[in-house]
Amino acid sequence: MTMPAKAIIPSSTNSDGENPLFVKDCDDIFIQKSSSSSDDSGNSNPADGFRTSVYKHFESNMRVVMCRTSSPIYTLNIYVPTVAPNNKGLPHTLEHLVFCGSKRYPIRGYMDVLASYNYSVGTNAWTDKDHTCYTLSTLAEDGVANVLPPFLDHVLNPLLSDDHFVTEVYHYDETGKEKGVVFSEMGSKENKEDILAYYHLNKLVYNSSATYSKYSGGKTYDIARLTNKEIIDYHHKYYDANNVTVVLTGAFSDDFEEKYLQTIPADIIQSRDSDSREPMDCSPPDNNHPRYETVRFPSSDTSTGSFSFGWQGPKHEDVKTNIALDVMLEYLAGTSSSPLNLRFVERSSPLASSIETHIYPNVTTMLNLTFNGVSYTCKDPANQLENGSKDPDFSHLFEQRYFESLLIGEFKRLIDTQFDGDSHALGKAAKRLSGKLAADIEKTPGNALQNIFYPDIVASHFSPESQGSKKLHIGLRAKQFDIIDDLGKRPVEFWLGFLKEWLIDGTAYHAAMVPDTELGLKLELERKEIEQANAAKIVDKDVHAKYIKKAVDASILQVSEEVKKAIPTPDPTKATTLPHKQNLVTLDNAIGPVAAVQSINVDSGFAETQIQIPIGNIPEDQRAFLTLFEELLMETDILLPAGVLYDNSNTPLQTKKRVRYSEFESRMSDLVASRYSRFGQRSQLFSCNWLDNIFVIQFKSQCKNYLLALRWTVQGLLFSEFTLDRILTCSQNILARIAAAKRDIGSIASNLATHFTGVSQPGEPLTNRRHMSFLAQEGVLKNVIEKAKDGKVDEVIAKLRDIQSALIQATSGFIALSLPSSETPKPYVDTFAREWNMCYGKYDERNKAGVVSNVNANANAVVKEGPSPFPIRYDIMFPALTKPLLIHVPVSSLQTSHSLFSYKINASNCPTGRRSFDDELTDLVSLDYFALRMLLALLARIDGPLDNAVRGKGYAYGGNIYIAEWSKRLGLEIIRASDIVKAIGAVKQLFLNIHNNWDTIIGDSDVSLARSVIKYRYAIRQSTPAKMLDQSISNSIHGFANADEYNMWYSTHVAAVKMSDMRRMFEKYVLPFADTEYPMFRLLVTPSDVDVSAELGPFEQKTLEEISATYKADY
């Protein structure tokens, strides 16, 4: 169904100047940014906060909350308080169907096309236990204005057709196989350890009628019994203008409300007088209800399980008590030197690999402590005390309530010892929490502010205390930093009583999560039986197939060129990035491994430092120990030699001093808001996005703490001591994380791809990716533990010291600094030079044999604009294939499938350096790269062609096609597939259809759409201080002198891309994915019963165990 533009583009105006749609609901609220939002008198300083205005619809209870920030990114969130009456996933399935068209905008896909034209990557949504939220992020306030009315119409007036239910929610095909986007999504989640733990813990903590005790996303068994009629009735009850709150964040103009809010078409937000406000019963279950439950989850091994503990907290409105609990959890488990981590994790025989803490902001809150990686089999994983005796706890951990007794026992010990004799312990925890919150607000202001607002919206709707008033109590945490500062001054007696009241005397519930190697096969058998039963219900397969085809056809994207051309778009001149200044500090002489210093000045409350050290000089036989090294560095003892400064003392040490890792870690936690040490730029331990040949040491601190944070960081690098107990602790904790990674399908696919394609090429730097993967590390770490048991730990220590020495002696590294706008880089560079020279001199004395110092005085650092000393060469990894490499890895614990296809391409996104920047820009040497990026943005956008090919038919949750620019790979993935064979077939057919019918599938306006999406993606990289620093590092590594040069390169190339360029890139790079004979890597990770050979070709089948075994000979 194609509609003319005039039928779907609103033009009506509702404000006549006398009867506005929205009126001010209360005085403006100011949300504090940090503890510096208070002046010397201790009173909140509004000028330093985010000004927040609340508007109420003149007739209904709909509100619009507008929070003004300085961020160049604008966010739009539409909140609908919702509850789950059962496990059918009513709020979640409705969330999906909302995007399938509305009464005023009845074209499926229109919302995301509209959003994409308005400098966004599309709309999105999430469903939680007590609310559903619809989201947009864009570069312009008029982008928000253009999207808001259609978005509200989709939320309040969706089509909710039976056809869309079939593809988006649930159906089974003519063979009985179950499909649907929501069904596929939940099938991949519902038996995961963490999802099961959260669900069962909520069932324990809340009574059976509470929404928190239900599975809001939907269980697949119950989704299969859901009807579209139930969803329509559910929408009628909860989705009314009376129940909606819109939250906007960004640098909105003062007249935004008058220009845009008052002109929303009145019929879109007309209330049906349906008000879902009602008091929610969040009381705990009765005394006969169990306080704990053992829950089994499918796993390919039984090495580790977990425990998830929960306590009912105070009402959401009790802000001070909830923040006090935040402080308490920060003290208990916020750092690796905190009491619970020392008791359970950071020990030579760990009882858990990590601890997570949460306070869920429910109407009645829930405190949560989760212990991950708890040893379950305990056959003999070197769990020995330092005196050699077996730890008595290990054989009892999963006995009934045994782990709970250990936890409560630790709480009681803390009370008996008055927090280990530290009367300031909670005060320091309060300061750490304040710093982390401030850093989080600066890092992602939109998300951080939404997390402040949405619990207030839900509580105003469902809390018993709010019933009757219909008032929106927004901004309850507006002065959270003042509250934290006040709590930090409370005496130790207050905190002792607080710990006792909430965590010892309060009722503790817990779920014990037990791995089961047979459960996955049992679930597969049950699924087969269901498929057979479904097939038996079908009277006429042809009729059933036509019924499915009709629904699939109705779900095809239908946005015509006429509609696209009529879509309103923002003024491109109003889209901005974060104001900044980039400098290059040239050094007369290197400072240790640092040959250059790059700095940026931005509006920030922190100084962030990244020390980037090349590791090309580390021999191949040591690289297997890089993962263990990065976990140990800054997390082990340091031995300070005489002559260096200790902490804030100005007097050099007279004798050497051992600093226990717990003291070092505790001190660093007090000084910094964040820190890490790792190889490459990545977020996961066992994989690397880019630059795996550089070691990064990062810390972010307030400027006043920079000197001490830097001093401890340099001393940690130069004087770390790798001890037996810390090696055992880290090795076993990493092994537990490997066990968790082997249960996650995305992690499995990523590590397998690294194994088969992450190989070094002649003339290129050695790659570390294969050494990092859990396939390699499992054998390495088990070998390390065996050596430690056999008294051969010195061999391991020698490897670690060699890596440490290689970093210290490295050359051609650099420092990247992000500083507040008022700061200059030279004092920071001089401080680094002074601290490094002092420490390296003592390191050199201690390691004279064969060591040559590369340290020189550097008193004459100068700040100037480029040119950059970069680019840095990066590795290109991919095997030279002459035929397809087809690998199928079945995993018994999985319920859905994942495919990953990739091959090496030749498209560069930066200057070659062979000619001047201006000449290469004139010649558009990166045109192919940007044309390809724009093409992929078009194909892979939300509700775009790729999504529609697999989601629209219900074969999988989604798909993606992307450039891995650092390894020069083009990748194609299908995610959470219920039918991977048909999903792959659908993608192949899509690419063949585009090849044969380019002009009818890809329209002229799609070039503009792709430019808009790319503009957003590039702007988001420069939207916060942290992202700006990362982008400046990327700029320099690629050879750009500064962000302006990078932006000129990007904007010139993107503007030059034509439709013919995108088509050329499709034929050259994308179409090969439809050619089964093309020499590329094709990986399938599936449940163990999936047969792919008949339809997809001769895939070689391998198990994870077989692949891991290939590394044993290497290590």
Order of alpha helices (4+ residues) and beta strands (2+ residues): beta-beta-beta-beta-beta-alpha-alpha-beta-beta-alpha-alpha-beta-beta-alpha-alpha-alpha-alpha-beta-alpha-beta-beta-alpha-alpha-beta-beta-alpha-alpha-alpha-alpha-alpha-beta-alpha-alpha-alpha-beta-beta-beta-alpha-beta-beta-alpha-beta-beta-alpha-alpha-alpha-alpha-alpha-alpha-beta-alpha-beta-beta-beta-alpha-alpha-alpha-beta-beta-alpha-alpha-alpha-alpha-alpha-alpha-beta-alpha-beta-alpha
